[in-house]
Amino acid sequence: YQNVLERLKEERLKNNCSQEQISQRLKISQSHYSKVELGKRRFTYYEVQYLYDLEVDAHYIFTGQKSNVRCEALFSACDYRELNFYLHVLAYMSEYLYLVRKSEEWKALYRELEYIRYVTAPDRVDDNTLFLLRRLLNYNQQTMAEKLGVDIKKVRAMENGESLPDSEILWNLYQLFRIPPAVFTKNQRGMASAVSCLMDILPKKEKEHALEVLEYALSSDWMDKSLVHR
């Protein structure tokens, strides 16, 4: 998590923002922000959402991955549900092409998306992502709590909607299961960065293939008939 804090400071300085300026944009005090940067406090779920809407690259802050500007510009025209749906399609593509067709070019992407397809199903987009993930893994709440380094009561509260994951929990979920924080915070800009970074894992030919599938999947006539608008 210390790497997250170092990238947070790096992005702030790169954008010539003082702690006071960025704290105002995040709707918190400068003292609160300073403690976050020093590792003495965590961003709340909503503060992470605000972070994604700033000029800083929040996806890079949490994952260490920089997105392809050209690809991200394409995905920025999509809304959150469309991007969630595309992650789902991309996950199934990688599973088929790597496991069935034995295409080694898709192995790295398959590894990144191994768990994502289960929590981005179009008919589950409004469900509790943490609960879906835990059920997929066949973990009980105690096991998930131990994985995340929190009390079981915290997991129970997050699954019941009584509490929301803070910045360190979101980072842990990414480290453990490669699910970007934007999937949990349902942030469009963060999802655009996440999809772009995943596309960059692919060699050029496979990336072009995936983009063709994206363009077809997001065509208006086909999308209207899909589960994405359920």
C-alpha positions in Angstrom: 0.0 0.0 0.0 3.0 2.3 0.5 3.5 2.2 -3.3 -0.1 3.5 -3.7 0.7 6.5 -1.4 4.0 7.2 -3.3 2.1 7.2 -6.7 -0.6 9.4 -5.1 2.1 12.0 -4.2 3.7 11.6 -7.6 0.5 12.3 -9.5 -0.3 15.3 -7.3 3.1 16.8 -7.9 2.9 16.0 -11.7 -0.3 18.0 -11.9 1.2 20.9 -9.9 -1.4 20.5 -7.1 -0.7 21.4 -3.5 -2.2 19.3 -0.7 -4.7 22.1 0.0 -5.8 22.2 -3.7 -6.4 18.5 -4.0 -8.0 18.2 -0.5 -10.6 20.9 -1.6 -11.4 18.9 -4.7 -11.8 15.7 -2.6 -14.0 17.6 -0.1 -11.8 16.9 2.9 -9.5 19.0 5.1 -5.8 19.5 4.2 -5.0 17.7 7.5 -7.0 14.7 6.5 -5.4 14.5 3.1 -1.9 14.9 4.6 -2.5 12.0 6.9 -3.7 9.9 3.9 -0.5 10.7 2.0 1.5 9.7 5.1 -0.3 6.5 5.5 -2.0 7.5 8.8 -5.5 7.5 7.4 -7.3 5.9 4.4 -9.5 7.5 1.8 -13.1 6.6 2.2 -15.1 4.9 -0.6 -16.6 8.2 -1.7 -13.2 10.0 -1.5 -11.8 7.4 -3.9 -14.8 8.1 -6.2 -13.8 11.8 -6.1 -10.2 10.9 -6.8 -11.2 9.2 -10.0 -12.8 12.4 -11.2 -9.7 14.5 -10.7 -6.9 15.1 -13.2 -4.7 12.5 -11.5 -4.6 9.0 -12.9 -6.3 7.1 -10.1 -6.1 3.8 -11.9 -2.3 4.2 -12.0 -2.3 5.2 -8.3 -3.9 2.0 -7.3 -2.5 -0.5 -9.8 0.8 1.0 -11.1 -0.5 0.7 -14.7 -0.6 3.5 -17.2 -3.3 3.3 -19.8 -2.9 3.8 -23.6 -4.1 7.3 -24.3 -5.6 6.4 -27.7 -7.5 3.4 -26.4 -8.7 5.3 -23.3 -10.1 8.0 -25.6 -12.2 5.3 -27.4 -13.5 3.9 -24.1 -14.2 7.3 -22.6 -17.2 7.5 -24.9 -18.8 4.5 -23.2 -20.8 4.7 -20.0 -20.0 2.5 -16.9 -22.5 -0.3 -17.8 -21.0 -0.6 -21.3 -17.5 -0.7 -20.0 -18.6 -3.3 -17.3 -20.1 -5.3 -20.1 -17.0 -5.1 -22.2 -14.8 -6.3 -19.4 -17.2 -9.3 -19.1 -16.9 -10.0 -22.9 -13.1 -9.6 -22.8 -12.9 -12.0 -19.9 -14.8 -14.7 -21.8 -12.8 -14.0 -25.0 -9.5 -14.5 -23.1 -10.8 -17.7 -21.4 -11.9 -19.2 -24.7 -8.8 -18.2 -26.7 -6.3 -19.3 -24.0 -8.0 -22.4 -22.5 -9.8 -23.7 -25.6 -7.8 -22.5 -28.5 -4.5 -22.7 -26.6 -3.4 -19.2 -27.7 -0.5 -18.2 -25.5 -0.9 -14.6 -26.6 -4.0 -14.5 -24.4 -2.5 -16.1 -21.3 -1.5 -12.9 -19.5 -4.9 -11.3 -20.1 -6.7 -14.4 -19.0 -4.8 -14.4 -15.7 -5.7 -10.7 -15.1 -9.4 -11.4 -15.9 -9.8 -14.7 -14.1 -12.2 -13.4 -11.5 -13.6 -10.3 -13.3 -16.0 -12.2 -15.5 -18.0 -13.4 -12.4 -18.5 -10.0 -11.0 -19.2 -8.1 -14.2 -22.1 -10.2 -15.6 -24.7 -7.7 -17.0 -27.5 -9.1 -14.8 -25.3 -8.6 -11.7 -24.0 -5.1 -12.3 -26.1 -3.7 -9.5 -25.3 -6.5 -7.0 -22.9 -6.4 -4.2 -19.5 -7.1 -5.8 -17.8 -8.2 -2.7 -20.5 -10.8 -2.0 -20.4 -12.1 -5.5 -16.6 -12.4 -5.3 -16.7 -14.3 -2.0 -19.4 -16.7 -3.2 -17.4 -17.3 -6.4 -14.3 -18.2 -4.3 -16.4 -20.3 -1.9 -15.0 -18.4 1.0 -16.9 -17.9 4.2 -16.9 -14.4 5.7 -14.1 -15.2 8.1 -11.8 -16.4 5.4 -12.5 -13.2 3.3 -11.9 -11.1 6.4 -8.5 -12.7 6.9 -7.6 -12.3 3.3 -8.4 -8.5 3.5 -6.9 -8.1 6.9 -10.1 -6.8 8.5 -12.5 -8.0 11.1 -15.3 -10.3 10.1 -17.8 -7.6 11.2 -16.4 -5.3 8.5 -16.9 -7.9 5.8 -20.5 -8.6 7.0 -21.2 -4.8 7.1 -19.8 -4.3 3.5 -21.9 -7.2 2.2 -25.0 -5.8 3.9 -24.4 -2.3 2.5 -23.9 -0.9 5.9 -20.2 -0.1 5.2 -18.1 0.6 2.1 -14.5 -0.4 1.3 -11.8 2.2 2.0 -8.8 2.8 -0.2 -6.6 0.1 1.4 -9.4 -2.6 1.1 -9.9 -1.7 -2.6 -6.2 -2.0 -3.2 -6.1 -5.3 -1.4 -8.9 -6.6 -3.6 -6.9 -5.6 -6.6 -3.7 -7.2 -5.3 -5.5 -10.5 -4.4 -8.0 -10.8 -7.3 -6.9 -8.3 -9.9 -10.3 -6.5 -9.8 -9.7 -2.8 -10.4 -11.1 -0.4 -7.7 -13.3 1.2 -10.4 -15.3 -2.1 -10.6 -16.3 -1.7 -6.9 -16.7 2.1 -7.0 -18.6 1.9 -10.4 -16.6 4.8 -11.8 -16.8 5.4 -15.6 -13.4 7.1 -15.9 -11.7 4.5 -13.8 -13.3 1.7 -15.9 -12.1 3.3 -19.1 -8.6 3.4 -17.8 -8.9 -0.2 -16.6 -10.1 -1.6 -19.9 -7.4 0.4 -21.8 -4.7 -1.1 -19.6 -6.0 -4.6 -20.0 -6.1 -4.1 -23.8 -2.4 -3.1 -23.7 -1.5 -6.5 -22.4 -2.4 -8.0 -25.7 0.0 -8.1 -28.8 -1.0 -5.8 -31.6 -2.9 -8.3 -33.7 -4.9 -9.7 -30.8 -5.7 -6.2 -29.6 -7.1 -5.3 -33.0 -9.2 -8.5 -32.8 -10.5 -7.5 -29.4 -11.3 -4.0 -30.6 -13.4 -5.4 -33.4 -15.4 -7.4 -31.0 -15.8 -4.3 -28.8 -17.1 -2.3 -31.7 -19.6 -5.0 -32.6 -20.7 -5.6 -29.0 -21.3 -1.8 -28.4 -23.1 -1.3 -31.7 -26.5 0.2 -30.8 -28.7 -2.4 -32.4 -26.9 -5.3 -30.7 -26.5 -3.5 -27.4 -30.3 -2.8 -27.2 -30.9 -6.6 -27.4 -28.2 -7.5 -24.8 -28.5 -8.0 -21.1 -26.6 -4.8 -20.4 -29.8 -2.8 -20.0 -31.6 -5.2 -17.8 
